[in-house]
Amino acid sequence: MDILGGLWHLTNFFGPALGIGLFASLMAKLLWWRDLRGTGWLRLWCWASGAAALVGMGGLLVFGHDGKMATYAAMATACALGLWWAGFGAGRR
């Protein structure tokens, strides 16, 4: 595999985590704008995407390949927990 092919593999692997993190953080800021007034959307996006990416890597290690529905369900749950932690939990500034 060449470098460009490896880059595409990494982009496609982390794409769902970044996408769900972005969408969820923007929706959280839209729905709970009063409560999340002091928390930036970039901070929410980083926590949500980071948690989803970690779970995606864990799913790759557990199952041996990516794309399992159990991994995607765990990514959505981790994304929600990351948003809660950054916006409402102890990780809030």
VENGIVEN-V370682 format. One record per residue. N is the residue number from 0. RES is the residue in one small letter. PHI is phi in degrees with one decimal (none if undefined). OMEGA is omega in radians with two decimals (999 if undefined). D_LAST is the distance of its C-alpha to the last C-alpha in Angstrom with 1 decimal. Layout:
N|RES|PHI|OMEGA|D_LAST  N|RES|PHI|OMEGA|D_LAST
This chain:
0|m|none|3.11|43.5  1|d|-87.9|-3.06|42.8  2|i|-66.7|3.13|39.6  3|l|-64.9|3.08|39.2  4|g|-64.5|3.08|39.8  5|g|-64.3|3.10|37.2  6|l|-64.0|3.11|34.7  7|w|-65.5|3.09|35.5  8|h|-62.9|3.12|35.1  9|l|-64.8|3.12|31.6  10|t|-62.8|-3.14|30.7  11|n|-72.3|3.11|32.2  12|f|-73.9|-3.10|30.5  13|f|-88.7|-3.14|26.9  14|g|-58.0|3.12|27.6  15|p|-61.4|3.13|27.1  16|a|-66.2|3.12|23.7  17|l|-68.1|-3.14|22.6  18|g|-67.9|-3.14|24.3  19|i|-68.0|3.09|23.0  20|g|-65.7|3.12|19.4  21|l|-65.2|-3.12|20.0  22|f|-61.6|-3.10|21.8  23|a|-67.0|-3.14|19.5  24|s|-68.5|3.10|16.3  25|l|-66.8|3.10|18.5  26|m|-67.0|3.10|19.9  27|a|-64.6|3.10|16.7  28|k|-64.8|3.13|15.7  29|l|-73.3|-3.07|19.2  30|l|-78.3|-3.09|19.6  31|w|-116.1|-3.03|16.4  32|w|-65.5|3.11|15.9  33|r|-71.0|-3.11|15.2  34|d|-70.6|-3.08|12.5  35|l|-102.3|-3.10|10.8  36|r|-59.8|-3.10|11.5  37|g|-85.4|-3.11|8.2  38|t|-107.0|-3.11|7.6  39|g|-75.0|-3.11|10.3  40|w|-69.4|3.11|13.2  41|l|-66.7|3.07|13.5  42|r|-63.5|3.10|10.3  43|l|-62.6|-3.13|11.6  44|w|-64.0|3.14|15.0  45|c|-64.4|3.13|14.4  46|w|-65.1|-3.10|13.1  47|a|-66.7|-3.13|15.9  48|s|-69.5|3.11|18.5  49|g|-62.9|3.12|17.8  50|a|-64.8|3.13|18.2  51|a|-66.1|3.13|21.3  52|a|-66.8|3.09|22.7  53|l|-62.4|3.11|22.5  54|v|-67.7|3.08|24.3  55|g|-61.7|3.09|26.8  56|m|-68.4|3.07|27.7  57|g|-64.1|3.08|28.1  58|g|-63.3|3.08|30.3  59|l|-64.7|3.12|32.3  60|l|-69.5|-3.09|32.9  61|v|-71.9|-3.03|33.8  62|f|-91.3|3.13|36.1  63|g|89.8|3.05|37.4  64|h|-156.9|-3.10|36.7  65|d|-93.4|3.10|34.1  66|g|93.9|3.09|34.6  67|k|-77.7|3.13|34.8  68|m|-64.6|3.10|33.7  69|a|-63.7|3.11|32.1  70|t|-67.1|3.13|29.8  71|y|-66.2|3.07|28.9  72|a|-65.7|3.09|28.2  73|a|-67.1|3.08|26.0  74|m|-65.1|3.11|24.2  75|a|-64.9|3.11|23.5  76|t|-66.3|3.12|22.3  77|a|-64.8|3.09|20.0  78|c|-62.2|3.12|18.7  79|a|-64.5|3.11|18.0  80|l|-66.8|3.07|16.3  81|g|-64.2|3.07|14.1  82|l|-64.4|3.12|13.1  83|w|-62.5|-3.11|12.6  84|w|-61.3|-3.08|10.4  85|a|-75.1|-3.05|8.1  86|g|-97.7|-3.03|8.5  87|f|-127.6|-3.01|9.4  88|g|-89.1|-3.09|9.4  89|a|-70.8|3.12|8.1  90|g|-80.2|-3.12|6.4  91|r|-73.7|3.12|3.8  92|r|-89.9|999|0.0
